Amino acid sequence: MTKKLKVGVIGAGGIFQWAHSEPLKNHPELEIAAICDIDFEKAKAAAEQHGIPQAFADYREVIAIPEIDIIDICTPNLFHSEIAVAALEAGKHVFCEKPDAVSPEEAIRMKEAEEKSGKKLMVMRNNRFRPASQYIKKWIEGGNLGQAYAGRCGWTRRRGIPGKGGWFTTKELSGGGPLIDLGVHFIDLAMWFMGNPKPVSVSGATYTKFADAEDIAGSEHSKFGSKSEDEGTFDVEDLAIGFIRFDNGASLQIEFSWASNIEQEENFVELRGTKAGFRFSNGKLGLYGEDHGVVTDTVPHLGQDTGGHGENLSHFIDVVQGRVEPIFTIDQGVDMIKILSAIYESARTGSEVKL
């Protein structure tokens, strides 16, 4: 039996409770040794709920515990890079919630800290581990798609602002709205399917139309982040659209919103290839091609979709234990944050931004 690795969790909020707690507790090679939250009462409550022996209010105290091997970061976006760099410099492996950072400069700091430390750093990319995503990747690698030359991806919600007036809607803490919150998921997935081409330019536009709408505060996603606050800050976009060009000539259209007057919420990625194409929308996958001069539609029967969070965490442990190579590299994370930052810049200036 491999020695259990001890984990220190930083952030006891919704994403820890919803996506990290059970995978960490259920992994046979892990033990949660400590949990920290700036709200100490929240940390103590989470420790009691999950049987965690120590609770703290300062993440530095967790990082300083010698026997802890891994730091799991579940904080607001602003603190991802600060905590990751400190943990790596202290000789800990780091798993971090997305987004990687709130600026390209901070993402690069994380990359440099990982390289100097000799430890492993991975940022959550759970959608790569969903059954449909794994199937699509193998299908593409089998030559079925041909050359991927254009695509679209997005996540558009009808009413879905998380914690209105809390940290999600405060640019200083979050770095932005649905583009940085939701965009990481499906831009990453599309680029991974495309073979991770290098982005060379982007253009985009952002809109804030629902900041003062009273009925949004009670949206179905308000449980994420901090509690909704009627008088809180809302200085981020609620809709972002954009266009990305890559070094191989391919392109990707994007659209992400927390609130739009549409029929229903949808998350999707689709690619057009020279041999076939596909669309993965709200968990359903369709493959579209041609066979012996006849166009064909194929609907694969896939396994239960758990969201991929636990599988991503398990993959990270396999990487730390030296069993596999990482499916995600920090260079891919740096490219992601460069794209998001450039879209915000393009929206501000009204011009295409070169990367």
C-alpha positions, 0 to 999 in steps of 0.5 A: 500500500502506497503511503498516504499523502496528507492534504491541506485544503485552503478554502472551505466554501462551496467549491470545496464542499461540492467538488473536492471534499468527497473525492479527497476523502474517498481516495485511498492514498489521501488524508485531509490533514487540515483545512483553512478559511479566512472565515474561521468559523466556516473552517471549523464547521467544515473540519467537524463535518468532514472529520478533518483534525485541524482548522486554521484561518491563515493559509500560511499556517497550513503550508508550514505543517511539515507533514503536509504533502499537497495543498488544495486551493479552493479560494476566490480567484485572486488568491490562487497564484499567491497561495500556489506560489507560496506552497510550491516554494515551501516544497508542497505539491499544489492542486488548484481550482480554476481559473489558474490566475487573474492575470497572465503575469500571475500565471507565469509566476505560478509556472516559474515557481513550479519549475524551481520547486520540482513539485507538481502543480495542476489546475482543475480541468474537470471537463477533460475527464468526462466520459464524452470528452475522453471518447471524443479525444480518442475518436479524434486521435484515431483520425476520424475528425481530420483537420480541425479548422473551426469551432464554437464553444460556450456556456450561456445561462438564462438566470445564473449569477453566482453570489450576486454582490459577493466575490464572484461579481467583484472584479478585484477578487474574481478577475471578471465575470462569466468569461473567467468563471465559465470560459475556462471550462469550454475554451480549454476543452475545445483547445484540448480537442484541437491539439492545444494550438497556440493562440495568436490573436483575439477579439471580443466584447463584454456586456453588463446588463443585469447588475441592477436586476432585482430578480437575478439575486435569487438565481439557481447559482447564487449558492456559489461564492459568498451569500448574495448581497443586495448592496454588494459589488457587481463590476464584472460582465454578465456576457462575453463573446469573442473570437480566437485565432490560432497559429495553425490557422484554426479559429474558435468562436466563444460565448459565455453568460451568467444571465441572458434572455434565452430559452434555456441554459446550455454548455457546449463545444463543437468542432468542424473537421475535414472528415467529420464534426461533433457537438457536445451539448448539455452532456449529449454527444453527436458525431456528424460525418459521411460514409460511402457517399451518405451523410451520417449522424452517430450518437455514442452511448457513454457512461454516467457523467459525474462531472470529472472533478474526482477523476481530475483529482485522482489523475493529479495523485497519479502524477504526483506518485509518478504513475502517469504524465500530466494531461494538463501542463502549466503552459496551457494554463498560461495560454488560457489566462492570456486569452481571457486577459486579451478578450477583456482588453479587446472589449475595452479598446474595441480592437483585436489584440495580438498575443 
